[in-house]
């Protein structure tokens, strides 16, 4: 599934509410303690979920990481995108790899 940046505009608008904007560094330094702690906890929870999902997409075969699924086309599936990127940055589509 292909997508364009315009399909992510509402998500980016939500992120901008806490200071996450494209091309700029993000910091919680200027936030009150409670929201900063919530951001840190959310990031830790997300990292745990991402790491737990890695095995869902790949298996180890003779020392190689292998996937029979097309992990290159995830579109706007936000939980899948960071999971794939964690260990498979820019994976080939099966029809391109073969």
N, C-alpha and C positions, 0 to 999 in steps of 0.2 A: 504494500500500500504506500503510494507516494503521498507526500504532503508538502504544503508550502508554509512559509513563516506566518502567513495570514491566519492559518488555522490555529496558531498558538498565541495570537494576540490577547485573548482573554486570560490565558494562563500568565502571560508576561505582565499583564495589568495587575493581576493578583500579587505576583511576586514583587512588583514595584512598590506596593503598599508597605513593605518592610525594608525597602532599600535595595532589592536585588534587581539590577538593571544591566542589560547587555553592555559589555565593554568596560564595566566599572568593578572595582574590587568591592567585596561585601564584607562588612564588619558589624558585629553587635556591640562594639565599644560605646556607641552613643545611645544605645537602647537602655531603658530602665531594666533593672535586674530580672524581673519576672518574665517579660517577653524574651529577653536574651536567653534565659534558662530554657524557655519553651522551644526556641529555635534550636538550641544545642541538643535538647532531648529529642526533638523531631528528627534532626539530622542523624543522631545515633540510632534511633529506631529505623529510619530509612536504610542506613548502612547495614544493619542486621538483616533486614528483609531482603535487600539486594544480595547479600552474601548467601543467604539461605536459598535464593532462587537460582543461583548459578548452576547447580546440578540439574535443574529442571531442563536446561537447554543443551547440555553437553555431557559426554561420557569420556572416560579415558580408555584408549585402546592402544596397547603396546607403546605407551609413553606419549601418544598423540592425543590432543583434545579433538573430539569428533562430534559432529552434530549432523543428524539426518534431516533436521528441520531447517527451513529457510529462516535463519536468524538475522538476515541482512535487511529484511523488509518488515519493520515493526511499526512504521507510520507514527501515529501520535499515541501509541500505547506506552504511556509514561512509566508504569512499573517495569516493563520489559526493557526499555531503552537503556537505563543505567546498568541493568543486570548484564546485558550483552556487552556493553562498553567496558565493564569491569575486567573482563578477561578476553574479549574478542573484538578489539577495536577495528572497525571497518571490515567485518567478515564478508567474504565473497558469497554471492548468491549461488545456490547449487548449479544453476544453468550457466553461470559464468565460470565456476571452478572446474567444471567438467569440460 
